[in-house]
C-alpha cells in the first residue's frame, strides 16, 4: 500500500470514528454490524477480513497486537512497525505500563 493509500485509509477511519463519537445510532450500528456500516460509510473491507469494533473507556483499554511482519527486522524497525506514534496519540506517552501495573489514561 502506497503512502497516499495509507493516508486515505487513515482519513477514512478517522471520519468513521468521529461520526461514531457524534452519532450514537451510527456507533451502535458500527459495533453491531461493522462490515455493512463501514461499506455504507465508503470504507472498503477486503473479502475474507473480519472486523470487530471495540471501545476504550477511562477504565478499560484494548491492546491490539498487529500481525507480525514477515522477514527479519531489527529492534528499531520493529519499533517503527509497531506504531509507537499511535500509542503516543492514544496514551500520551511511551508504550510502558505505569506504576501499579496500569496503562496511562488516554488523551481523548
N, C-alpha and C positions, 0 to 999 in steps of 0.2 A: 504494500500500500504506500503510495507516494505521500509526501508531507502534506500536499494540498488535500488529498483524500482524507488523511488523518484529521486535518484541521476541520474539514466539512463534517466528518463523523462526530468530532468533539463538539462542534457548534450545534449539531442536531440533537445530541444527547443533552446538552445544556438547556436547549429550548424545552425539551420534554420535562426535564427536572424542574425548570422554572414554572412551567404550566401546572405540574403536579403540586407545587407549593401554593399556587394561586387558586387552583380549582379542585376542591375536594372530590367532586364526582369523577373528574378525569383521573385523579390519583387512585381512587377506588377501582376504577376500570383497569388502570395500568397494572395494579397489583393482582387483580383477578384474572386478567387475560392480556399479558404483556405483548404477545405476538400480534394480535388483532389491533390493540391500541397503538402500538408502535407503527404498524403498517398504515393505519388511519392518519397518524401524525407525520407520515412521509419518511419514516426511518425503516430502511430495509434490514431484515433479519435473514441471514443466509439459510438456505434449506438445510435441515438437519441440526440446526443450532437451537438449543433450549435457552430461554431467558427466564430468570427468576428475579423479581423485584423485591427488595427488602429495604427497610428504612432504619437508619440510625436514629437514636434518641440521645438525650443527655446521659442516660444511664445504660444504654445498650448499643454497642458498636459491633459492626461486622468487619472482619478482616478477610478480604477476598484474596486468595492466592491465585495469581495468574498461571497459565501453563508455563512449565519450564522451557526456556529457549532450547532449540536443538543446537548441537555443536558445543564446542568448548569456549567458554567466556572467562575472562579474568574477573577477579572480585570487583574491580572498578566498573567493568562492563555490566556485570550482573546488577550492581547498584543502580546503574543508569536504566537498565531494562525494568527493574523492579518498581520504578515510578516514585522515587524519592520526592519529586515535586508534588505529586498527588498527595502523599502523606502530609507534607507541609501544608498544603491547601486545606486539608480536612482537619488535621490535628494541631496545626500551628507549631510544629517542632520537628525534631528529628525522629526517625522511627525507633523509639525505645519505649519500654514500659517504665512508667514513673514509680515514685515511692509507693509502697504498699501494693505493688503489682498491678497498678491500674494504668489505663491509657489516659493521656491528657484529654480534656474536653475539646470537642471540635469548635472551630471558629466559624460558626454559621449564624 
